[in-house]
Amino acid sequence: CSNGTSIKMKNLFYNVPARRNFLKSEKIELRHITEEFTRIALAQPSIKMQFFHNLQEIIHLEKTNFRKRIVKIIGDKKNEFLVPIKEQTSLVEINGFIGKPESAKKTRGEQYLFVNNRFIKHNYLNHAINKAFENIIPSNYFPSYFIKLNIKPEFIDVNIHPTKTEVKFENEREIYAILRATAKRSLGEYNIAPTLDFSQEISFDNIYEKNRPIKEPEIKINELYNPFNQ
């Protein structure tokens, strides 16, 4: 739309009472609308967005970059848990952030995948990200991610679901492999590795005596050894 365009919807179900019967409580419907707003807000951080409910502003988002938009929505304290993820190939361009293992949750929540600035749900690509976190977070936890994929439109079929939230990729396996490798590389670059639970590891107890000086271990080498003698 042109700059300054306003769109307003009122009494959406006024003439469709059958549809209105399927609405849940106001609290649940507000949560659904908030989630939809969040998806659009994350997809378009360069656009200022406001969310009102009963004439009261609930969310106010100034135009900014992707990282600041994420932090504004999920909370300032989460900024330190965001790990950049970036890759560009002839098939797909990947940009965004994945959450450090400490930010993983037992419920699916902060998992946002966008293709050409549109939110999508894709179990196969979601599995690729989960595999990158394998052995880093518990199997019953889900990592956070905010990832944007840019792909040529001719390689995507958007007509497999009525709500357009599911898409079909022509090169699905290749994109899976690229996404998994990119996420895994980002975790490696930022020195994120599985954490040890020291409370469970009793072999670390009494590893040295307090009054005894710590001595650097000596390395013994047999200088006469040559593996190429035989």
Phi and psi restraints in degrees (value plus and minus 20) as a CYANA .aco file:
   2 SER   PHI     -89.7   -49.7
   2 SER   PSI     134.6   174.6
   3 ASN   PHI     -77.8   -37.8
   3 ASN   PSI     114.9   154.9
   4 GLY   PHI      74.8   114.8
   4 GLY   PSI     -24.8    15.2
   5 THR   PHI     -88.9   -48.9
   5 THR   PSI     114.1   154.1
   6 SER   PHI    -139.4   -99.4
   6 SER   PSI     118.1   158.1
   7 ILE   PHI    -143.3  -103.3
   7 ILE   PSI     108.4   148.4
   8 LYS   PHI    -151.0  -111.0
   8 LYS   PSI     114.1   154.1
   9 MET   PHI    -139.0   -99.0
   9 MET   PSI     110.7   150.7
  10 LYS   PHI    -151.5  -111.5
  10 LYS   PSI     126.2   166.2
  11 ASN   PHI      27.3    67.3
  11 ASN   PSI      32.6    72.6
  12 LEU   PHI     -76.0   -36.0
  12 LEU   PSI     -54.4   -14.4
  13 PHE   PHI    -127.7   -87.7
  13 PHE   PSI      -0.8    39.2
  14 TYR   PHI     -80.4   -40.4
  14 TYR   PSI     -64.6   -24.6
  15 ASN   PHI    -118.4   -78.4
  15 ASN   PSI     -12.9    27.1
  16 VAL   PHI    -149.4  -109.4
  16 VAL   PSI      49.0    89.0
  17 PRO   PHI     -80.9   -40.9
  17 PRO   PSI     -48.2    -8.2
  18 ALA   PHI     -83.2   -43.2
  18 ALA   PSI     -61.1   -21.1
  19 ARG   PHI     -85.5   -45.5
  19 ARG   PSI     -58.6   -18.6
  20 ARG   PHI     -82.4   -42.4
  20 ARG   PSI     -48.5    -8.5
  21 ASN   PHI     -87.2   -47.2
  21 ASN   PSI     -38.6     1.4
  22 PHE   PHI    -110.1   -70.1
  22 PHE   PSI     -23.9    16.1
  23 LEU   PHI     -90.0   -50.0
  23 LEU   PSI     124.0   164.0
  24 LYS   PHI    -108.9   -68.9
  24 LYS   PSI    -180.7  -140.7
  25 SER   PHI     -87.6   -47.6
  25 SER   PSI     142.2   182.2
  26 GLU   PHI     -80.4   -40.4
  26 GLU   PSI     -56.9   -16.9
  27 LYS   PHI     -83.8   -43.8
  27 LYS   PSI     -63.9   -23.9
  28 ILE   PHI     -88.8   -48.8
  28 ILE   PSI     -63.4   -23.4
  29 GLU   PHI     -84.7   -44.7
  29 GLU   PSI     -56.4   -16.4
  30 LEU   PHI     -83.7   -43.7
  30 LEU   PSI     -58.6   -18.6
  31 ARG   PHI     -84.0   -44.0
  31 ARG   PSI     -61.2   -21.2
  32 HIS   PHI     -82.6   -42.6
  32 HIS   PSI     -64.3   -24.3
  33 ILE   PHI     -86.7   -46.7
  33 ILE   PSI     -59.3   -19.3
  34 THR   PHI     -81.9   -41.9
  34 THR   PSI     -60.8   -20.8
  35 GLU   PHI     -85.1   -45.1
  35 GLU   PSI     -60.7   -20.7
  36 GLU   PHI     -84.8   -44.8
  36 GLU   PSI     -60.4   -20.4
  37 PHE   PHI     -81.6   -41.6
  37 PHE   PSI     -62.4   -22.4
  38 THR   PHI     -81.5   -41.5
  38 THR   PSI     -61.7   -21.7
  39 ARG   PHI     -81.8   -41.8
  39 ARG   PSI     -63.1   -23.1
  40 ILE   PHI     -90.3   -50.3
  40 ILE   PSI     -59.6   -19.6
  41 ALA   PHI     -84.1   -44.1
  41 ALA   PSI     -58.8   -18.8
  42 LEU   PHI     -91.0   -51.0
  42 LEU   PSI     -55.0   -15.0
  43 ALA   PHI     -90.3   -50.3
  43 ALA   PSI     -47.5    -7.5
  44 GLN   PHI    -149.3  -109.3
  44 GLN   PSI      49.2    89.2
  45 PRO   PHI     -87.5   -47.5
  45 PRO   PSI     -38.0     2.0
  46 SER   PHI    -100.7   -60.7
  46 SER   PSI     -18.5    21.5
  47 ILE   PHI    -133.2   -93.2
  47 ILE   PSI     110.8   150.8
  48 LYS   PHI     -90.2   -50.2
  48 LYS   PSI     114.8   154.8
  49 MET   PHI    -157.1  -117.1
  49 MET   PSI     122.3   162.3
  50 GLN   PHI    -151.4  -111.4
  50 GLN   PSI     125.0   165.0
  51 PHE   PHI    -145.5  -105.5
  51 PHE   PSI      99.5   139.5
  52 PHE   PHI    -133.3   -93.3
  52 PHE   PSI     125.6   165.6
  53 HIS   PHI    -158.6  -118.6
  53 HIS   PSI     101.0   141.0
  54 ASN   PHI      33.8    73.8
  54 ASN   PSI      26.1    66.1
  55 LEU   PHI      48.0    88.0
  55 LEU   PSI     -12.4    27.6
  56 GLN   PHI    -130.7   -90.7
  56 GLN   PSI     109.6   149.6
  57 GLU   PHI     -93.8   -53.8
  57 GLU   PSI     101.1   141.1
  58 ILE   PHI    -116.8   -76.8
  58 ILE   PSI     -61.6   -21.6
  59 ILE   PHI    -150.6  -110.6
  59 ILE   PSI     114.2   154.2
  60 HIS   PHI    -149.4  -109.4
  60 HIS   PSI      97.3   137.3
  61 LEU   PHI    -144.4  -104.4
  61 LEU   PSI      97.1   137.1
  62 GLU   PHI    -100.3   -60.3
  62 GLU   PSI     137.2   177.2
  63 LYS   PHI     -88.7   -48.7
  63 LYS   PSI     118.4   158.4
  64 THR   PHI    -180.9  -140.9
  64 THR   PSI    -183.6  -143.6
  65 ASN   PHI    -113.0   -73.0
  65 ASN   PSI     156.0   196.0
  66 PHE   PHI     -83.6   -43.6
  66 PHE   PSI     -64.9   -24.9
  67 ARG   PHI     -83.2   -43.2
  67 ARG   PSI     -66.2   -26.2
  68 LYS   PHI     -85.7   -45.7
  68 LYS   PSI     -53.0   -13.0
  69 ARG   PHI     -87.2   -47.2
  69 ARG   PSI     -60.4   -20.4
  70 ILE   PHI     -81.2   -41.2
  70 ILE   PSI     -69.0   -29.0
  71 VAL   PHI     -82.4   -42.4
  71 VAL   PSI     -58.7   -18.7
  72 LYS   PHI     -83.9   -43.9
  72 LYS   PSI     -52.6   -12.6
  73 ILE   PHI    -105.0   -65.0
  73 ILE   PSI     -64.8   -24.8
  74 ILE   PHI    -113.2   -73.2
  74 ILE   PSI     -31.5     8.5
  75 GLY   PHI      98.0   138.0
  75 GLY   PSI     122.1   162.1
  76 ASP   PHI     -81.6   -41.6
  76 ASP   PSI     -51.2   -11.2
  77 LYS   PHI     -87.6   -47.6
  77 LYS   PSI     -37.0     3.0
  78 LYS   PHI    -105.9   -65.9
  78 LYS   PSI     -26.4    13.6
  79 ASN   PHI     -78.6   -38.6
  79 ASN   PSI     -61.9   -21.9
  80 GLU   PHI     -90.2   -50.2
  80 GLU   PSI     -32.5     7.5
  81 PHE   PHI    -114.1   -74.1
  81 PHE   PSI     -20.7    19.3
  82 LEU   PHI    -109.6   -69.6
  82 LEU   PSI     106.9   146.9
  83 VAL   PHI    -132.2   -92.2
  83 VAL   PSI     101.9   141.9
  84 PRO   PHI     -82.3   -42.3
  84 PRO   PSI     124.0   164.0
  85 ILE   PHI    -153.4  -113.4
  85 ILE   PSI     108.1   148.1
  86 LYS   PHI    -172.6  -132.6
  86 LYS   PSI     115.7   155.7
  87 GLU   PHI    -182.3  -142.3
  87 GLU   PSI     125.2   165.2
  88 GLN   PHI    -155.7  -115.7
  88 GLN   PSI     101.4   141.4
  89 THR   PHI    -148.4  -108.4
  89 THR   PSI     155.7   195.7
  90 SER   PHI     -88.9   -48.9
  90 SER   PSI     -37.0     3.0
  91 LEU   PHI    -116.5   -76.5
  91 LEU   PSI     -62.3   -22.3
  92 VAL   PHI    -170.7  -130.7
  92 VAL   PSI     126.9   166.9
  93 GLU   PHI    -132.1   -92.1
  93 GLU   PSI     108.6   148.6
  94 ILE   PHI    -136.5   -96.5
  94 ILE   PSI     110.1   150.1
  95 ASN   PHI    -162.2  -122.2
  95 ASN   PSI     128.7   168.7
  96 GLY   PHI     126.4   166.4
  96 GLY   PSI    -172.1  -132.1
  97 PHE   PHI    -165.6  -125.6
  97 PHE   PSI     126.5   166.5
  98 ILE   PHI    -139.1   -99.1
  98 ILE   PSI     132.8   172.8
  99 GLY   PHI    -105.6   -65.6
  99 GLY   PSI     125.5   165.5
 100 LYS   PHI     -82.6   -42.6
 100 LYS   PSI     138.3   178.3
 101 PRO   PHI     -73.0   -33.0
 101 PRO   PSI     -52.2   -12.2
 102 GLU   PHI     -84.0   -44.0
 102 GLU   PSI     -41.7    -1.7
 103 SER   PHI    -111.9   -71.9
 103 SER   PSI     -19.8    20.2
 104 ALA   PHI     -85.4   -45.4
 104 ALA   PSI     128.0   168.0
 105 LYS   PHI    -147.6  -107.6
 105 LYS   PSI     144.3   184.3
 106 LYS   PHI    -101.0   -61.0
 106 LYS   PSI     -30.3     9.7
 107 THR   PHI    -142.7  -102.7
 107 THR   PSI     130.2   170.2
 108 ARG   PHI     -94.6   -54.6
 108 ARG   PSI     100.4   140.4
 109 GLY   PHI    -164.6  -124.6
 109 GLY   PSI     -89.6   -49.6
 110 GLU   PHI    -107.6   -67.6
 110 GLU   PSI      41.7    81.7
 111 GLN   PHI    -146.8  -106.8
 111 GLN   PSI      83.8   123.8
 112 TYR   PHI    -147.2  -107.2
 112 TYR   PSI     101.7   141.7
 113 LEU   PHI    -142.0  -102.0
 113 LEU   PSI     109.3   149.3
 114 PHE   PHI    -143.3  -103.3
 114 PHE   PSI     121.1   161.1
 115 VAL   PHI    -142.6  -102.6
 115 VAL   PSI      99.4   139.4
 116 ASN   PHI      30.7    70.7
 116 ASN   PSI      25.6    65.6
 117 ASN   PHI      45.6    85.6
 117 ASN   PSI       6.3    46.3
 118 ARG   PHI    -145.1  -105.1
 118 ARG   PSI     114.0   154.0
 119 PHE   PHI     -89.0   -49.0
 119 PHE   PSI     117.6   157.6
 120 ILE   PHI    -157.0  -117.0
 120 ILE   PSI     140.7   180.7
 121 LYS   PHI    -133.3   -93.3
 121 LYS   PSI     108.3   148.3
 122 HIS   PHI    -167.9  -127.9
 122 HIS   PSI      81.9   121.9
 123 ASN   PHI     -81.5   -41.5
 123 ASN   PSI     -55.1   -15.1
 124 TYR   PHI     -86.5   -46.5
 124 TYR   PSI     -66.2   -26.2
 125 LEU   PHI     -92.7   -52.7
 125 LEU   PSI     -51.2   -11.2
 126 ASN   PHI     -81.1   -41.1
 126 ASN   PSI     -58.0   -18.0
 127 HIS   PHI     -84.7   -44.7
 127 HIS   PSI     -55.1   -15.1
 128 ALA   PHI     -82.0   -42.0
 128 ALA   PSI     -62.0   -22.0
 129 ILE   PHI     -89.5   -49.5
 129 ILE   PSI     -61.4   -21.4
 130 ASN   PHI     -81.0   -41.0
 130 ASN   PSI     -57.1   -17.1
 131 LYS   PHI     -86.2   -46.2
 131 LYS   PSI     -51.5   -11.5
 132 ALA   PHI     -85.5   -45.5
 132 ALA   PSI     -47.9    -7.9
 133 PHE   PHI    -113.7   -73.7
 133 PHE   PSI     -13.8    26.2
 134 GLU   PHI     -80.1   -40.1
 134 GLU   PSI     113.8   153.8
 135 ASN   PHI      49.7    89.7
 135 ASN   PSI     -13.1    26.9
 136 ILE   PHI    -126.9   -86.9
 136 ILE   PSI     -57.8   -17.8
 137 ILE   PHI    -141.8  -101.8
 137 ILE   PSI     137.6   177.6
 138 PRO   PHI     -78.5   -38.5
 138 PRO   PSI     131.6   171.6
 139 SER   PHI     -84.2   -44.2
 139 SER   PSI     -43.7    -3.7
 140 ASN   PHI    -113.9   -73.9
 140 ASN   PSI      -6.5    33.5
 141 TYR   PHI    -131.4   -91.4
 141 TYR   PSI     136.9   176.9
 142 PHE   PHI    -141.6  -101.6
 142 PHE   PSI     110.3   150.3
 143 PRO   PHI     -94.7   -54.7
 143 PRO   PSI     134.8   174.8
 144 SER   PHI    -109.3   -69.3
 144 SER   PSI     123.0   163.0
 145 TYR   PHI    -176.3  -136.3
 145 TYR   PSI     129.0   169.0
 146 PHE   PHI    -156.5  -116.5
 146 PHE   PSI      72.9   112.9
 147 ILE   PHI    -144.3  -104.3
 147 ILE   PSI     114.7   154.7
 148 LYS   PHI    -133.1   -93.1
 148 LYS   PSI     110.4   150.4
 149 LEU   PHI    -131.8   -91.8
 149 LEU   PSI     113.7   153.7
 150 ASN   PHI    -133.7   -93.7
 150 ASN   PSI      99.3   139.3
 151 ILE   PHI    -156.2  -116.2
 151 ILE   PSI     127.4   167.4
 152 LYS   PHI     -80.8   -40.8
 152 LYS   PSI     110.2   150.2
 153 PRO   PHI     -75.5   -35.5
 153 PRO   PSI     -48.9    -8.9
 154 GLU   PHI     -89.8   -49.8
 154 GLU   PSI     -32.4     7.6
 155 PHE   PHI    -116.4   -76.4
 155 PHE   PSI     -10.3    29.7
 156 ILE   PHI    -147.9  -107.9
 156 ILE   PSI     118.7   158.7
 157 ASP   PHI    -131.0   -91.0
 157 ASP   PSI      93.7   133.7
 158 VAL   PHI    -118.7   -78.7
 158 VAL   PSI     -14.2    25.8
 159 ASN   PHI    -126.3   -86.3
 159 ASN   PSI      10.7    50.7
 160 ILE   PHI    -116.8   -76.8
 160 ILE   PSI     -25.4    14.6
 161 HIS   PHI    -165.4  -125.4
 161 HIS   PSI     118.1   158.1
 162 PRO   PHI     -78.0   -38.0
 162 PRO   PSI     -54.8   -14.8
 163 THR   PHI    -106.0   -66.0
 163 THR   PSI     -23.0    17.0
 164 LYS   PHI      43.0    83.0
 164 LYS   PSI      -1.3    38.7
 165 THR   PHI    -109.3   -69.3
 165 THR   PSI     -28.0    12.0
 166 GLU   PHI    -139.2   -99.2
 166 GLU   PSI     119.3   159.3
 167 VAL   PHI    -152.0  -112.0
 167 VAL   PSI     142.7   182.7
 168 LYS   PHI    -138.6   -98.6
 168 LYS   PSI     107.8   147.8
 169 PHE   PHI    -117.6   -77.6
 169 PHE   PSI     123.2   163.2
 170 GLU   PHI     -91.3   -51.3
 170 GLU   PSI     -56.1   -16.1
 171 ASN   PHI    -133.4   -93.4
 171 ASN   PSI      39.4    79.4
 172 GLU   PHI     -83.6   -43.6
 172 GLU   PSI     -64.7   -24.7
 173 ARG   PHI     -85.4   -45.4
 173 ARG   PSI     -61.1   -21.1
 174 GLU   PHI     -84.6   -44.6
 174 GLU   PSI     -62.4   -22.4
 175 ILE   PHI     -85.3   -45.3
 175 ILE   PSI     -59.1   -19.1
 176 TYR   PHI     -76.5   -36.5
 176 TYR   PSI     -69.9   -29.9
 177 ALA   PHI     -84.4   -44.4
 177 ALA   PSI     -61.5   -21.5
 178 ILE   PHI     -85.4   -45.4
 178 ILE   PSI     -65.0   -25.0
 179 LEU   PHI     -83.8   -43.8
 179 LEU   PSI     -64.4   -24.4
 180 ARG   PHI     -83.0   -43.0
 180 ARG   PSI     -66.2   -26.2
 181 ALA   PHI     -84.8   -44.8
 181 ALA   PSI     -58.8   -18.8
 182 THR   PHI     -86.6   -46.6
 182 THR   PSI     -63.2   -23.2
 183 ALA   PHI     -84.0   -44.0
 183 ALA   PSI     -62.0   -22.0
 184 LYS   PHI     -85.3   -45.3
 184 LYS   PSI     -59.0   -19.0
 185 ARG   PHI     -85.5   -45.5
 185 ARG   PSI     -60.5   -20.5
 186 SER   PHI     -82.5   -42.5
 186 SER   PSI     -60.9   -20.9
 187 LEU   PHI     -83.1   -43.1
 187 LEU   PSI     -57.5   -17.5
 188 GLY   PHI     -91.0   -51.0
 188 GLY   PSI     -60.5   -20.5
 189 GLU   PHI     -83.1   -43.1
 189 GLU   PSI     -52.2   -12.2
 190 TYR   PHI    -119.0   -79.0
 190 TYR   PSI       0.6    40.6
 191 ASN   PHI      34.2    74.2
 191 ASN   PSI      21.0    61.0
 192 ILE   PHI    -117.5   -77.5
 192 ILE   PSI      96.0   136.0
 193 ALA   PHI    -153.2  -113.2
 193 ALA   PSI     146.4   186.4
 194 PRO   PHI     -75.5   -35.5
 194 PRO   PSI     119.6   159.6
 195 THR   PHI    -114.4   -74.4
 195 THR   PSI     125.7   165.7
 196 LEU   PHI    -110.8   -70.8
 196 LEU   PSI     119.4   159.4
 197 ASP   PHI    -112.4   -72.4
 197 ASP   PSI      75.2   115.2
 198 PHE   PHI     -87.5   -47.5
 198 PHE   PSI     -40.8    -0.8
 199 SER   PHI     -89.6   -49.6
 199 SER   PSI     -40.8    -0.8
 200 GLN   PHI    -116.0   -76.0
 200 GLN   PSI     -34.6     5.4
 201 GLU   PHI    -119.9   -79.9
 201 GLU   PSI      74.1   114.1
 202 ILE   PHI     -97.6   -57.6
 202 ILE   PSI     -33.3     6.7
 203 SER   PHI     -89.9   -49.9
 203 SER   PSI     -32.9     7.1
 204 PHE   PHI    -104.6   -64.6
 204 PHE   PSI     -29.3    10.7
 205 ASP   PHI     -89.5   -49.5
 205 ASP   PSI     121.2   161.2
 206 ASN   PHI      34.3    74.3
 206 ASN   PSI      20.2    60.2
 207 ILE   PHI     -92.6   -52.6
 207 ILE   PSI     -42.5    -2.5
 208 TYR   PHI    -171.1  -131.1
 208 TYR   PSI     137.0   177.0
 209 GLU   PHI    -108.0   -68.0
 209 GLU   PSI     123.0   163.0
 210 LYS   PHI     -80.9   -40.9
 210 LYS   PSI     -60.2   -20.2
 211 ASN   PHI    -109.9   -69.9
 211 ASN   PSI     -20.5    19.5
 212 ARG   PHI    -117.3   -77.3
 212 ARG   PSI     107.5   147.5
 213 PRO   PHI     -85.7   -45.7
 213 PRO   PSI     124.8   164.8
 214 ILE   PHI    -106.1   -66.1
 214 ILE   PSI     105.8   145.8
 215 LYS   PHI    -128.8   -88.8
 215 LYS   PSI     115.1   155.1
 216 GLU   PHI     -87.5   -47.5
 216 GLU   PSI     112.3   152.3
 217 PRO   PHI     -86.3   -46.3
 217 PRO   PSI     124.4   164.4
 218 GLU   PHI    -112.0   -72.0
 218 GLU   PSI     124.7   164.7
 219 ILE   PHI    -124.3   -84.3
 219 ILE   PSI     102.2   142.2
 220 LYS   PHI    -122.2   -82.2
 220 LYS   PSI     108.4   148.4
 221 ILE   PHI    -146.7  -106.7
 221 ILE   PSI     111.6   151.6
 222 ASN   PHI    -108.6   -68.6
 222 ASN   PSI      81.6   121.6
 223 GLU   PHI     -90.3   -50.3
 223 GLU   PSI     -36.1     3.9
 224 LEU   PHI    -105.5   -65.5
 224 LEU   PSI     -30.7     9.3
 225 TYR   PHI     -93.9   -53.9
 225 TYR   PSI     109.0   149.0
 226 ASN   PHI    -156.7  -116.7
 226 ASN   PSI      93.6   133.6
 227 PRO   PHI     -91.4   -51.4
 227 PRO   PSI     -27.0    13.0
 228 PHE   PHI    -121.8   -81.8
 228 PHE   PSI      -9.9    30.1
 229 ASN   PHI     -86.2   -46.2
 229 ASN   PSI     -54.1   -14.1
